[in-house]
Amino acid sequence: MKLVKSLLLGSAAGLIAVGGAQAADLPVKAKAVEYVKICSLYGAGFYYIPGTDTCIKLGGYLRAEVALNTNSSFSGQLTGNNGGRNRLTNYYTMRAREDLNIDTRTATEYGVVRTFFDGVFSWTTGNYAGTGSATGATAYSGTLALNTSGATPVLVGSSINGTDGNTSGGSLGVYYAFIQFAGFTMGKAVSQFDAPWTNYPGNNFDSLVGGSGTVTGVNQFTYTADFGQGVTASFSAEDATAYYQAGNLNMSGAAGLSGVTGAAYGSNAIGGSRSPNLVGMVRVDQAWGLFQASVAAHDNHVAYYGATEATGHPDDKWGWAVQLALSIKNIPTGAGDVINISGVYTDGATRYNFQNLAGGSYAIYGSSNVAYASVGAASAPDTVFVTGGQQETIKTWGFRGAYTHNWDPYWNTAIYGAYAQAQFGSLAKGTLCGPAGVITAVAGVTSCNPDFAVGQVGIITRWTPVKNLTFSADLNWTHLDQKYAGVVTTTAINGPAAKPIATYQLKDQDTITLRLRAQRNW
């Protein structure tokens, strides 16, 4: 009986073992794999985020460039040690930049919900400025190009006479970050006032006058209505503090010599933010090109006449600007050739003409055959006033444009130009240049007028040997037409430019900049 029992148990164990082995050999159903799918709803490059109905597209560029004859990667020799044009002025400024943008879109019952982010990391040559030290000490001045991102500059280090070897600065910046939904745009985007080409009707040169250009975006709340047939209209409330305040100057503090050699016409007394800029725009996009009309209102809000509340303040003064832009495509000179032009007029809203990358103040030194050197100085604030008085607006007008010709699929050339003029009112001219004016009283001044103009002409050629890789050379000439004349003797050293106490001829100035760039888009 024991033998039979043992045989049965052994047989059962064997069957279980065999069954287990066979079960282990059976195929197991694999977990489903979620593959990334192409999203064709919004154009090339979009993919569905796995597990969602949201489409995403990654893009950007890597850029390497050198700007010759400037201390900045984006402008000419206009102010400070850059405008001094001496041993503190860079012969070149180099920059490398990586741009990353993320575009997401989701279809909803209310329309497409879109988010867009564009951030950059830049590494740019720095420069040194004089400190006024008797031993010739210099100080690392940071990198002007850091301000172009619209973010707070990040200075890697500082140096006196180069003792720490730190001659470059890196920065992180946010260009755009906005949400679009049901016709609304909320966040940091290009101003609705700007022409579609912002500062670039055909160029790479950033400091073009003659129009608005928030190329790195401005915080805004915008509604855009689409009427069909390429007709759209927008109304926008946009942050005024980042790019649109050219200055509210109390001229009671103006000094004569600093006015003609540094365009320092008083103390800047901008107050806290009270109202965003109010912008309206109408655009027509057609096969032949586009037409756009823009208007803007800007609140000039001053702090106080003096150091405390008890000193009082002038009333707010609203300024305004209007711009017309036109693009003409399919012109008979060649396939893809285009003409882009725009014109602007401002009254108390100077930054819509002398845009933030162009700046509105100039102090450029040059040679002279009648004095130690020559200098051209000019400044265009939004308003001026004197203690106890009200604000007076500065009026400006200007235009810019370009013609781009495609020689073949690989080469194109653009010729571009710009012009902007600033005109001061009776209060400013009386305070500075009247019979008792602070500049009139300066010995050696033979002609006094704070009005000025800036003219610019440039040419750029681009070569694209393969898709999305472009090499370019952009040559720009800038001319400052200032209205002062005479020979003056300074009484203080110009620290940043290391200029001595000497005689200076008041004279128009010119500056030339060449930018060489390689850019790979992806």
HUPEGI-V368467 format. One record per helix or strand of 2 or more residues. SS is the DSSP state (H for helix, E for strand). FROM is the first residue (numbers start at 1). TO is the last residue. If there is no record, write none. Layout:
BEGIN
ss: [SS | SS]
from: [FROM | FROM]
to: [TO | TO]
END
This chain:
BEGIN
ss: [H | E | E | H | E | E | E | E | H | E | E | E | E | E | H | H | E | E | E | H | E | E | H | E | E | E | E | E | E | H | E | E | E | E | E | E]
from: [2 | 47 | 54 | 80 | 92 | 111 | 128 | 138 | 144 | 168 | 184 | 218 | 231 | 248 | 251 | 256 | 267 | 277 | 289 | 309 | 317 | 338 | 350 | 361 | 373 | 383 | 392 | 395 | 411 | 426 | 445 | 452 | 469 | 485 | 503 | 509]
to: [25 | 48 | 68 | 84 | 108 | 125 | 130 | 140 | 149 | 181 | 189 | 228 | 238 | 250 | 253 | 262 | 268 | 286 | 300 | 311 | 329 | 347 | 352 | 366 | 379 | 385 | 393 | 406 | 423 | 433 | 447 | 466 | 482 | 489 | 506 | 521]
END
